[in-house]
Amino acid sequence: MDLQENKKNAIAFYKTAYFGEPKKAVELYVGAEYIQHNPAVSNGTKGFIDYFTKMQKEYPDKSIEFVRAIAEGDLVALHTHQIWPGNDQYVTMDFFRFDQNGKICEHWDAIQQIPEKSANQNTMY
C-alpha cells in the first residue's frame, strides 16, 4: 500500500463528492464494493451518490478544510473543519479503508458541531 497515495486519494474523493460530483468521486476512487457505516447514508455507491447529490442541492455554499490526514495499513483518517450556511461549523473525522487495488471500499465517520462556547480555549481541530 502506498500510504501517501491513499491519503491523496481519500482527500480527492472527499472533495469531489463534497463539492457536488459524487458520481465522479465513485468512478475515480471507489473499488468493487463500498461499505457505508454512517447511519444517515444507504450502503453502497448508489446511497453515497444520492446522499451527496442531495447535500449539494440543499447546501451549495458549504466549505471544508482538511486539517490532517493519517494513514496506516489500509486505512486513512481525515480530520476536517466544515463551515455550513448560517456559519454552522463542524469537525468531522472520517476513516476510509482501501482495497488491494488502492480503491476506497469502506467508510466510517464521526461528526460534531462546534459549540458557541467552550470550557477551554483549545480548538477542536
QUIZI-V499297 format. One record per helix or strand of 2 or more residues. SS is the DSSP state (@ for helix, = for strand). FROM is the first residue (numbers start at 1). TO is the last residue. If there is no record, write none. Layout:
BEGIN
ss=<SS,SS>
from=<FROM,FROM>
to=<TO,TO>
END
This chain:
BEGIN
ss=<@,@,=,@,=,=,@,=,=>
from=<3,22,30,44,63,75,85,88,104>
to=<18,29,36,58,72,84,87,98,113>
END
